[in-house]
Amino acid sequence: MQAGALGIFEAACRCLSLRNPASKCAATIRLQERVVDGNFTWDYEFPIPPIDSVGRPEQPALIDPALVPRRRLGSPAGRVALLHAIAHIEFNAINLALDAVCRFRAMPEDYYRDWLSVARDEARHFTLLQDRLHELGTGYGDHPAHNGLWEMAEKTTDSCLVRMALVPRVLEARGLDVTPGMIQRLQAVGDEASVAVLRVILDEELGHVAIGSRWFAWCCTQENKDPDATFLELLQTRYNGTVRGPFNLDARLQAGFSHAEMNALEAG
């Protein structure tokens, strides 16, 4: 271990608390690099932060999901609205990954390495989207958004098993289903620069959902629960919504969903 090693949980919690997106991204990437280098300590005693202490900028304004404007991708305004919505998802995904590190302290060391690597990827994704928005004359925070992703984090503070089931395997897995269609529609209007960004995100999000599946299965093993039955039960008891298709079956299977799970989801 090198001199000046930092506590991994203290550093992750500090990243989580940062409000400025650029600062949060830079600090998250630096933290993950130091962990890869082995320049850290396991400070398990560092306090777990309150779930409402997450850092976010004053903008965008958070509104009801039904009130978020929807525009056709054939117009520049429509493409900006789409990219801003995805940037908001990626910003929340940074916080979700960091919170998964900060909040659940009884997991194997590889769990924390996995979720710090996810946080790094999400920070890169957000930066790519922010750069693209700047090219289009706007930026993150210039348009309203909703808070659905973080609301699920607030509802799953009590259990790592539930968090792994309902955040990566429900909310983030939705990106595996819808992003290929977004890419096709952007290609149809000739927006190859945005397509390139979404391809990076799609490729790496598959791995993120797979990490969620891995640790969901691990938690189920620890609690002597059947993963398939437990996932479907949690959709009924802890998820306030419907998991709608069509589903990207190949991607979901690669990301750790079982055929039994997918048969049940497709049956509604």
KEVO-746924 format. One record per residue (C-alpha): residue number from 1; residue in three letters; z, y, x. Coordinates in Angstrom, 1 decimal, always signed. Layout:
N
<pt i="NUM" aa="ALA" Z="Z" Y="Y" X="X"/>
...
This chain:
268
<pt i="1" aa="MET" Z="+0.0" Y="+0.0" X="+0.0"/>
<pt i="2" aa="GLN" Z="-0.9" Y="+3.4" X="+1.3"/>
<pt i="3" aa="ALA" Z="+1.5" Y="+6.3" X="+1.7"/>
<pt i="4" aa="GLY" Z="+1.8" Y="+8.5" X="-1.3"/>
<pt i="5" aa="ALA" Z="+1.2" Y="+5.8" X="-3.9"/>
<pt i="6" aa="LEU" Z="+1.6" Y="+6.9" X="-7.4"/>
<pt i="7" aa="GLY" Z="+3.2" Y="+5.2" X="-10.4"/>
<pt i="8" aa="ILE" Z="+0.4" Y="+3.8" X="-12.5"/>
<pt i="9" aa="PHE" Z="+2.1" Y="+4.4" X="-15.9"/>
<pt i="10" aa="GLU" Z="+3.2" Y="+7.9" X="-15.1"/>
<pt i="11" aa="ALA" Z="-0.3" Y="+8.8" X="-13.9"/>
<pt i="12" aa="ALA" Z="-1.9" Y="+7.2" X="-17.0"/>
<pt i="13" aa="CYS" Z="+0.4" Y="+9.1" X="-19.3"/>
<pt i="14" aa="ARG" Z="-0.4" Y="+12.3" X="-17.5"/>
<pt i="15" aa="CYS" Z="-4.1" Y="+11.7" X="-18.0"/>
<pt i="16" aa="LEU" Z="-3.4" Y="+10.9" X="-21.7"/>
<pt i="17" aa="SER" Z="-1.6" Y="+14.2" X="-22.1"/>
<pt i="18" aa="LEU" Z="-4.4" Y="+16.4" X="-20.6"/>
<pt i="19" aa="ARG" Z="-6.1" Y="+18.6" X="-23.2"/>
<pt i="20" aa="ASN" Z="-9.1" Y="+19.8" X="-21.3"/>
<pt i="21" aa="PRO" Z="-11.9" Y="+17.1" X="-21.5"/>
<pt i="22" aa="ALA" Z="-13.3" Y="+17.8" X="-18.1"/>
<pt i="23" aa="SER" Z="-9.8" Y="+17.6" X="-16.5"/>
<pt i="24" aa="LYS" Z="-9.0" Y="+14.4" X="-18.4"/>
<pt i="25" aa="CYS" Z="-12.2" Y="+12.8" X="-17.3"/>
<pt i="26" aa="ALA" Z="-11.8" Y="+13.7" X="-13.7"/>
<pt i="27" aa="ALA" Z="-8.1" Y="+12.6" X="-13.6"/>
<pt i="28" aa="THR" Z="-8.9" Y="+9.3" X="-15.3"/>
<pt i="29" aa="ILE" Z="-11.7" Y="+8.5" X="-12.9"/>
<pt i="30" aa="ARG" Z="-9.5" Y="+9.4" X="-9.9"/>
<pt i="31" aa="LEU" Z="-6.6" Y="+7.2" X="-11.2"/>
<pt i="32" aa="GLN" Z="-8.9" Y="+4.2" X="-11.6"/>
<pt i="33" aa="GLU" Z="-10.2" Y="+4.7" X="-8.1"/>
<pt i="34" aa="ARG" Z="-6.7" Y="+4.7" X="-6.7"/>
<pt i="35" aa="VAL" Z="-5.8" Y="+1.5" X="-8.6"/>
<pt i="36" aa="VAL" Z="-8.9" Y="-0.2" X="-7.2"/>
<pt i="37" aa="ASP" Z="-7.8" Y="+0.9" X="-3.7"/>
<pt i="38" aa="GLY" Z="-4.3" Y="-0.5" X="-4.3"/>
<pt i="39" aa="ASN" Z="-2.7" Y="+2.9" X="-3.9"/>
<pt i="40" aa="PHE" Z="-0.2" Y="+2.7" X="-6.7"/>
<pt i="41" aa="THR" Z="+3.1" Y="+1.3" X="-7.9"/>
<pt i="42" aa="TRP" Z="+4.1" Y="-0.5" X="-11.1"/>
<pt i="43" aa="ASP" Z="+6.6" Y="+2.0" X="-12.6"/>
<pt i="44" aa="TYR" Z="+7.4" Y="+0.0" X="-15.7"/>
<pt i="45" aa="GLU" Z="+10.5" Y="+2.2" X="-16.4"/>
<pt i="46" aa="PHE" Z="+8.4" Y="+5.3" X="-17.0"/>
<pt i="47" aa="PRO" Z="+8.9" Y="+6.4" X="-20.6"/>
<pt i="48" aa="ILE" Z="+6.4" Y="+5.5" X="-23.2"/>
<pt i="49" aa="PRO" Z="+5.0" Y="+8.7" X="-24.7"/>
<pt i="50" aa="PRO" Z="+5.2" Y="+9.5" X="-28.4"/>
<pt i="51" aa="ILE" Z="+1.9" Y="+8.7" X="-30.1"/>
<pt i="52" aa="ASP" Z="+1.5" Y="+12.3" X="-31.2"/>
<pt i="53" aa="SER" Z="+1.6" Y="+13.7" X="-27.7"/>
<pt i="54" aa="VAL" Z="-2.0" Y="+12.8" X="-26.9"/>
<pt i="55" aa="GLY" Z="-3.9" Y="+15.6" X="-25.3"/>
<pt i="56" aa="ARG" Z="-7.0" Y="+17.0" X="-27.1"/>
<pt i="57" aa="PRO" Z="-8.7" Y="+20.4" X="-27.0"/>
<pt i="58" aa="GLU" Z="-8.3" Y="+22.9" X="-29.9"/>
<pt i="59" aa="GLN" Z="-11.9" Y="+22.2" X="-30.8"/>
<pt i="60" aa="PRO" Z="-13.5" Y="+20.4" X="-32.5"/>
<pt i="61" aa="ALA" Z="-12.0" Y="+21.1" X="-35.9"/>
<pt i="62" aa="LEU" Z="-10.9" Y="+17.8" X="-37.4"/>
<pt i="63" aa="ILE" Z="-12.0" Y="+17.3" X="-41.1"/>
<pt i="64" aa="ASP" Z="-12.2" Y="+14.6" X="-43.6"/>
<pt i="65" aa="PRO" Z="-14.9" Y="+12.0" X="-42.6"/>
<pt i="66" aa="ALA" Z="-16.8" Y="+12.6" X="-45.9"/>
<pt i="67" aa="LEU" Z="-17.2" Y="+16.3" X="-45.0"/>
<pt i="68" aa="VAL" Z="-18.7" Y="+15.8" X="-41.6"/>
<pt i="69" aa="PRO" Z="-22.3" Y="+17.1" X="-41.9"/>
<pt i="70" aa="ARG" Z="-25.1" Y="+14.5" X="-41.6"/>
<pt i="71" aa="ARG" Z="-28.6" Y="+15.5" X="-40.5"/>
<pt i="72" aa="ARG" Z="-31.8" Y="+13.7" X="-39.9"/>
<pt i="73" aa="LEU" Z="-32.6" Y="+12.8" X="-36.3"/>
<pt i="74" aa="GLY" Z="-36.1" Y="+14.3" X="-36.7"/>
<pt i="75" aa="SER" Z="-34.6" Y="+17.8" X="-36.2"/>
<pt i="76" aa="PRO" Z="-33.0" Y="+19.2" X="-33.1"/>
<pt i="77" aa="ALA" Z="-29.9" Y="+20.0" X="-35.2"/>
<pt i="78" aa="GLY" Z="-29.7" Y="+16.4" X="-36.3"/>
<pt i="79" aa="ARG" Z="-29.9" Y="+15.0" X="-32.8"/>
<pt i="80" aa="VAL" Z="-27.2" Y="+17.5" X="-31.7"/>
<pt i="81" aa="ALA" Z="-25.0" Y="+16.4" X="-34.6"/>
<pt i="82" aa="LEU" Z="-25.4" Y="+12.7" X="-33.6"/>
<pt i="83" aa="LEU" Z="-24.7" Y="+13.3" X="-29.9"/>
<pt i="84" aa="HIS" Z="-21.7" Y="+15.4" X="-30.8"/>
<pt i="85" aa="ALA" Z="-20.3" Y="+12.7" X="-33.0"/>
<pt i="86" aa="ILE" Z="-20.7" Y="+10.1" X="-30.3"/>
<pt i="87" aa="ALA" Z="-19.1" Y="+12.4" X="-27.7"/>
<pt i="88" aa="HIS" Z="-16.1" Y="+12.7" X="-30.0"/>
<pt i="89" aa="ILE" Z="-15.9" Y="+8.9" X="-30.3"/>
<pt i="90" aa="GLU" Z="-16.1" Y="+8.6" X="-26.5"/>
<pt i="91" aa="PHE" Z="-13.4" Y="+11.3" X="-26.0"/>
<pt i="92" aa="ASN" Z="-11.1" Y="+9.4" X="-28.4"/>
<pt i="93" aa="ALA" Z="-12.0" Y="+6.2" X="-26.6"/>
<pt i="94" aa="ILE" Z="-10.7" Y="+7.6" X="-23.3"/>
<pt i="95" aa="ASN" Z="-7.4" Y="+8.3" X="-25.0"/>
<pt i="96" aa="LEU" Z="-7.3" Y="+4.9" X="-26.7"/>
<pt i="97" aa="ALA" Z="-7.8" Y="+3.1" X="-23.4"/>
<pt i="98" aa="LEU" Z="-5.1" Y="+5.2" X="-21.7"/>
<pt i="99" aa="ASP" Z="-2.7" Y="+4.7" X="-24.6"/>
<pt i="100" aa="ALA" Z="-3.3" Y="+0.9" X="-24.4"/>
<pt i="101" aa="VAL" Z="-2.1" Y="+1.2" X="-20.8"/>
<pt i="102" aa="CYS" Z="+0.9" Y="+3.5" X="-21.5"/>
<pt i="103" aa="ARG" Z="+2.2" Y="+1.9" X="-24.6"/>
<pt i="104" aa="PHE" Z="+2.3" Y="-1.8" X="-24.1"/>
<pt i="105" aa="ARG" Z="+4.4" Y="-2.7" X="-21.0"/>
<pt i="106" aa="ALA" Z="+4.8" Y="-6.5" X="-21.3"/>
<pt i="107" aa="MET" Z="+1.3" Y="-7.5" X="-20.4"/>
<pt i="108" aa="PRO" Z="-0.2" Y="-9.1" X="-17.3"/>
<pt i="109" aa="GLU" Z="-1.3" Y="-6.8" X="-14.5"/>
<pt i="110" aa="ASP" Z="-5.0" Y="-7.6" X="-15.2"/>
<pt i="111" aa="TYR" Z="-4.5" Y="-6.1" X="-18.6"/>
<pt i="112" aa="TYR" Z="-3.8" Y="-2.7" X="-17.2"/>
<pt i="113" aa="ARG" Z="-6.6" Y="-2.9" X="-14.7"/>
<pt i="114" aa="ASP" Z="-9.0" Y="-3.8" X="-17.5"/>
<pt i="115" aa="TRP" Z="-8.0" Y="-0.9" X="-19.7"/>
<pt i="116" aa="LEU" Z="-8.1" Y="+1.6" X="-16.8"/>
<pt i="117" aa="SER" Z="-11.6" Y="+0.4" X="-16.1"/>
<pt i="118" aa="VAL" Z="-12.5" Y="+1.0" X="-19.7"/>
<pt i="119" aa="ALA" Z="-10.9" Y="+4.5" X="-19.6"/>
<pt i="120" aa="ARG" Z="-13.1" Y="+5.3" X="-16.5"/>
<pt i="121" aa="ASP" Z="-16.2" Y="+4.1" X="-18.3"/>
<pt i="122" aa="GLU" Z="-15.4" Y="+6.2" X="-21.4"/>
<pt i="123" aa="ALA" Z="-14.9" Y="+9.2" X="-19.2"/>
<pt i="124" aa="ARG" Z="-18.3" Y="+8.7" X="-17.7"/>
<pt i="125" aa="HIS" Z="-19.9" Y="+8.2" X="-21.1"/>
<pt i="126" aa="PHE" Z="-18.3" Y="+11.4" X="-22.4"/>
<pt i="127" aa="THR" Z="-19.5" Y="+13.3" X="-19.4"/>
<pt i="128" aa="LEU" Z="-23.1" Y="+12.0" X="-19.9"/>
<pt i="129" aa="LEU" Z="-23.0" Y="+13.1" X="-23.5"/>
<pt i="130" aa="GLN" Z="-21.5" Y="+16.5" X="-22.7"/>
<pt i="131" aa="ASP" Z="-24.2" Y="+17.1" X="-20.1"/>
<pt i="132" aa="ARG" Z="-26.9" Y="+16.2" X="-22.6"/>
<pt i="133" aa="LEU" Z="-25.3" Y="+18.5" X="-25.2"/>
<pt i="134" aa="HIS" Z="-25.4" Y="+21.3" X="-22.7"/>
<pt i="135" aa="GLU" Z="-29.1" Y="+20.6" X="-22.1"/>
<pt i="136" aa="LEU" Z="-29.6" Y="+21.1" X="-25.8"/>
<pt i="137" aa="GLY" Z="-27.7" Y="+24.4" X="-25.8"/>
<pt i="138" aa="THR" Z="-24.4" Y="+23.3" X="-27.2"/>
<pt i="139" aa="GLY" Z="-21.2" Y="+21.4" X="-26.2"/>
<pt i="140" aa="TYR" Z="-18.3" Y="+19.3" X="-27.3"/>
<pt i="141" aa="GLY" Z="-16.2" Y="+21.2" X="-29.8"/>
<pt i="142" aa="ASP" Z="-19.0" Y="+23.2" X="-31.3"/>
<pt i="143" aa="HIS" Z="-19.2" Y="+21.0" X="-34.4"/>
<pt i="144" aa="PRO" Z="-16.6" Y="+19.5" X="-36.7"/>
<pt i="145" aa="ALA" Z="-15.4" Y="+15.8" X="-36.3"/>
<pt i="146" aa="HIS" Z="-13.0" Y="+13.4" X="-37.9"/>
<pt i="147" aa="ASN" Z="-9.9" Y="+11.7" X="-36.5"/>
<pt i="148" aa="GLY" Z="-10.4" Y="+8.1" X="-37.7"/>
<pt i="149" aa="LEU" Z="-10.2" Y="+6.4" X="-34.3"/>
<pt i="150" aa="TRP" Z="-6.9" Y="+8.0" X="-33.3"/>
<pt i="151" aa="GLU" Z="-5.4" Y="+7.4" X="-36.7"/>
<pt i="152" aa="MET" Z="-5.9" Y="+3.7" X="-36.1"/>
<pt i="153" aa="ALA" Z="-4.1" Y="+4.1" X="-32.8"/>
<pt i="154" aa="GLU" Z="-1.2" Y="+5.7" X="-34.7"/>
<pt i="155" aa="LYS" Z="-1.1" Y="+2.7" X="-37.1"/>
<pt i="156" aa="THR" Z="-1.0" Y="+0.1" X="-34.3"/>
<pt i="157" aa="THR" Z="+1.8" Y="+1.3" X="-32.0"/>
<pt i="158" aa="ASP" Z="+4.0" Y="-1.6" X="-33.0"/>
<pt i="159" aa="SER" Z="+1.9" Y="-4.4" X="-31.6"/>
<pt i="160" aa="CYS" Z="-0.6" Y="-4.9" X="-28.7"/>
<pt i="161" aa="LEU" Z="-2.0" Y="-7.9" X="-30.7"/>
<pt i="162" aa="VAL" Z="-2.8" Y="-5.6" X="-33.7"/>
<pt i="163" aa="ARG" Z="-4.1" Y="-2.9" X="-31.5"/>
<pt i="164" aa="MET" Z="-6.5" Y="-5.3" X="-29.7"/>
<pt i="165" aa="ALA" Z="-7.7" Y="-6.7" X="-33.1"/>
<pt i="166" aa="LEU" Z="-8.3" Y="-3.4" X="-34.9"/>
<pt i="167" aa="VAL" Z="-9.4" Y="-0.9" X="-32.3"/>
<pt i="168" aa="PRO" Z="-11.8" Y="-2.6" X="-29.8"/>
<pt i="169" aa="ARG" Z="-12.7" Y="-5.5" X="-32.2"/>
<pt i="170" aa="VAL" Z="-13.3" Y="-3.4" X="-35.4"/>
<pt i="171" aa="LEU" Z="-13.8" Y="+0.3" X="-34.6"/>
<pt i="172" aa="GLU" Z="-15.4" Y="+0.1" X="-31.2"/>
<pt i="173" aa="ALA" Z="-17.4" Y="-3.1" X="-32.1"/>
<pt i="174" aa="ARG" Z="-19.2" Y="-1.1" X="-34.8"/>
<pt i="175" aa="GLY" Z="-21.0" Y="+0.7" X="-31.9"/>
<pt i="176" aa="LEU" Z="-22.6" Y="-2.7" X="-31.0"/>
<pt i="177" aa="ASP" Z="-24.1" Y="-2.8" X="-34.5"/>
<pt i="178" aa="VAL" Z="-25.3" Y="+0.8" X="-35.0"/>
<pt i="179" aa="THR" Z="-26.3" Y="+2.0" X="-31.5"/>
<pt i="180" aa="PRO" Z="-29.6" Y="-0.1" X="-31.2"/>
<pt i="181" aa="GLY" Z="-30.8" Y="+1.6" X="-34.4"/>
<pt i="182" aa="MET" Z="-29.9" Y="+5.0" X="-33.1"/>
<pt i="183" aa="ILE" Z="-31.9" Y="+4.3" X="-29.9"/>
<pt i="184" aa="GLN" Z="-34.9" Y="+3.3" X="-32.0"/>
<pt i="185" aa="ARG" Z="-34.8" Y="+6.4" X="-34.1"/>
<pt i="186" aa="LEU" Z="-34.4" Y="+8.6" X="-31.0"/>
<pt i="187" aa="GLN" Z="-37.3" Y="+6.9" X="-29.4"/>
<pt i="188" aa="ALA" Z="-39.4" Y="+7.5" X="-32.5"/>
<pt i="189" aa="VAL" Z="-38.9" Y="+11.3" X="-32.1"/>
<pt i="190" aa="GLY" Z="-39.5" Y="+11.2" X="-28.3"/>
<pt i="191" aa="ASP" Z="-35.9" Y="+12.0" X="-27.2"/>
<pt i="192" aa="GLU" Z="-35.9" Y="+9.7" X="-24.1"/>
<pt i="193" aa="ALA" Z="-33.1" Y="+11.7" X="-22.4"/>
<pt i="194" aa="SER" Z="-30.7" Y="+10.9" X="-25.2"/>
<pt i="195" aa="VAL" Z="-32.0" Y="+7.3" X="-25.3"/>
<pt i="196" aa="ALA" Z="-31.1" Y="+6.8" X="-21.7"/>
<pt i="197" aa="VAL" Z="-27.5" Y="+7.9" X="-22.3"/>
<pt i="198" aa="LEU" Z="-27.1" Y="+5.6" X="-25.3"/>
<pt i="199" aa="ARG" Z="-28.4" Y="+2.7" X="-23.4"/>
<pt i="200" aa="VAL" Z="-25.7" Y="+3.1" X="-20.7"/>
<pt i="201" aa="ILE" Z="-23.1" Y="+3.3" X="-23.5"/>
<pt i="202" aa="LEU" Z="-24.3" Y="+0.3" X="-25.3"/>
<pt i="203" aa="ASP" Z="-24.5" Y="-1.9" X="-22.2"/>
<pt i="204" aa="GLU" Z="-20.9" Y="-1.0" X="-21.2"/>
<pt i="205" aa="GLU" Z="-19.4" Y="-1.0" X="-24.6"/>
<pt i="206" aa="LEU" Z="-20.2" Y="-4.7" X="-25.0"/>
<pt i="207" aa="GLY" Z="-17.9" Y="-5.3" X="-22.0"/>
<pt i="208" aa="HIS" Z="-15.2" Y="-3.1" X="-23.5"/>
<pt i="209" aa="VAL" Z="-15.2" Y="-5.1" X="-26.8"/>
<pt i="210" aa="ALA" Z="-15.1" Y="-8.3" X="-24.7"/>
<pt i="211" aa="ILE" Z="-12.0" Y="-7.0" X="-23.0"/>
<pt i="212" aa="GLY" Z="-10.4" Y="-6.4" X="-26.4"/>
<pt i="213" aa="SER" Z="-11.3" Y="-9.9" X="-27.4"/>
<pt i="214" aa="ARG" Z="-9.8" Y="-11.3" X="-24.2"/>
<pt i="215" aa="TRP" Z="-6.5" Y="-9.7" X="-24.7"/>
<pt i="216" aa="PHE" Z="-6.4" Y="-10.3" X="-28.4"/>
<pt i="217" aa="ALA" Z="-6.8" Y="-14.0" X="-27.7"/>
<pt i="218" aa="TRP" Z="-4.1" Y="-13.8" X="-25.0"/>
<pt i="219" aa="CYS" Z="-1.7" Y="-12.1" X="-27.4"/>
<pt i="220" aa="CYS" Z="-2.4" Y="-14.8" X="-30.0"/>
<pt i="221" aa="THR" Z="-1.7" Y="-17.5" X="-27.5"/>
<pt i="222" aa="GLN" Z="+1.7" Y="-15.9" X="-26.6"/>
<pt i="223" aa="GLU" Z="+2.6" Y="-15.8" X="-30.3"/>
<pt i="224" aa="ASN" Z="+1.2" Y="-19.3" X="-31.1"/>
<pt i="225" aa="LYS" Z="-1.3" Y="-17.8" X="-33.6"/>
<pt i="226" aa="ASP" Z="-4.9" Y="-18.9" X="-34.3"/>
<pt i="227" aa="PRO" Z="-7.2" Y="-16.0" X="-33.2"/>
<pt i="228" aa="ASP" Z="-9.8" Y="-16.5" X="-35.9"/>
<pt i="229" aa="ALA" Z="-7.3" Y="-16.7" X="-38.8"/>
<pt i="230" aa="THR" Z="-5.1" Y="-13.9" X="-37.4"/>
<pt i="231" aa="PHE" Z="-8.1" Y="-11.5" X="-37.0"/>
<pt i="232" aa="LEU" Z="-9.2" Y="-12.1" X="-40.6"/>
<pt i="233" aa="GLU" Z="-5.7" Y="-11.8" X="-41.9"/>
<pt i="234" aa="LEU" Z="-5.2" Y="-8.5" X="-40.1"/>
<pt i="235" aa="LEU" Z="-8.4" Y="-7.1" X="-41.7"/>
<pt i="236" aa="GLN" Z="-6.8" Y="-7.8" X="-45.0"/>
<pt i="237" aa="THR" Z="-3.3" Y="-6.6" X="-44.3"/>
<pt i="238" aa="ARG" Z="-3.6" Y="-3.9" X="-41.7"/>
<pt i="239" aa="TYR" Z="-7.1" Y="-2.4" X="-41.9"/>
<pt i="240" aa="ASN" Z="-7.7" Y="+0.1" X="-44.6"/>
<pt i="241" aa="GLY" Z="-11.4" Y="-0.3" X="-45.1"/>
<pt i="242" aa="THR" Z="-14.3" Y="-2.7" X="-45.1"/>
<pt i="243" aa="VAL" Z="-16.2" Y="-4.1" X="-42.1"/>
<pt i="244" aa="ARG" Z="-19.7" Y="-3.7" X="-43.2"/>
<pt i="245" aa="GLY" Z="-22.9" Y="-5.2" X="-41.7"/>
<pt i="246" aa="PRO" Z="-25.6" Y="-5.7" X="-40.7"/>
<pt i="247" aa="PHE" Z="-24.0" Y="-7.0" X="-37.5"/>
<pt i="248" aa="ASN" Z="-25.5" Y="-7.3" X="-34.1"/>
<pt i="249" aa="LEU" Z="-24.7" Y="-11.0" X="-33.9"/>
<pt i="250" aa="ASP" Z="-25.8" Y="-11.7" X="-30.4"/>
<pt i="251" aa="ALA" Z="-23.9" Y="-8.7" X="-29.0"/>
<pt i="252" aa="ARG" Z="-20.8" Y="-9.6" X="-30.9"/>
<pt i="253" aa="LEU" Z="-20.8" Y="-13.2" X="-29.8"/>
<pt i="254" aa="GLN" Z="-21.2" Y="-12.0" X="-26.2"/>
<pt i="255" aa="ALA" Z="-18.2" Y="-9.7" X="-26.8"/>
<pt i="256" aa="GLY" Z="-16.0" Y="-12.6" X="-27.7"/>
<pt i="257" aa="PHE" Z="-16.3" Y="-13.0" X="-31.5"/>
<pt i="258" aa="SER" Z="-16.4" Y="-16.6" X="-32.7"/>
<pt i="259" aa="HIS" Z="-19.0" Y="-18.0" X="-35.0"/>
<pt i="260" aa="ALA" Z="-16.2" Y="-18.5" X="-37.6"/>
<pt i="261" aa="GLU" Z="-15.3" Y="-14.8" X="-37.4"/>
<pt i="262" aa="MET" Z="-18.9" Y="-13.7" X="-37.8"/>
<pt i="263" aa="ASN" Z="-19.5" Y="-16.1" X="-40.7"/>
<pt i="264" aa="ALA" Z="-16.5" Y="-14.6" X="-42.5"/>
<pt i="265" aa="LEU" Z="-17.5" Y="-11.0" X="-41.8"/>
<pt i="266" aa="GLU" Z="-21.1" Y="-11.7" X="-43.0"/>
<pt i="267" aa="ALA" Z="-19.7" Y="-13.3" X="-46.1"/>
<pt i="268" aa="GLY" Z="-17.8" Y="-10.1" X="-46.8"/>
